C-alpha cells in the first residue's frame, strides 16, 4: 500500500484507503476481542478444574489420620499411599499453576475485562 496515495480509481469505482483501513482495523479488533473472550473462558475452566483437584486433595489430606490407637492399619496404608500420590503430583500442579498465572497475566496485559466471578 503506497502511503502517499489515499484514493485509487478503477473506472467508475473509487476506493478510499482510509475507509478500507478503518474497516480492516474494526474487523481485526473484533477478532481480537472474540479470541480473548474465548481464551479467557478456556482459562477460567482450567483454573476451576485445577482448584477443584487441589482443594479435594487438601480436604482428603486433612481428613487422614496416621496416628492413634483407633486407626486401622489399612487406613494408615491408604493415607500414606495418598500422601505419596499427592507428593508426586505436586510438581505437575506447580507447573500448571504457573502456566495459568502467566496466561492470566497475558490477558491483563491485553486489558481484558474479567467477569465478576473471576
Secondary structure, 3 states (H helix, E strand, C coil): CCCCCCEEEECCEEEEHHHHHHHHHHHHHHHHHHHHHHHHHHHHHHHHHHHHHHHHHHHHHHHCCCCCCCCCHHHHHHHHHHHHHHHHHHHHHHHHHHHHHHHHHHHHHCCCCCCCCC
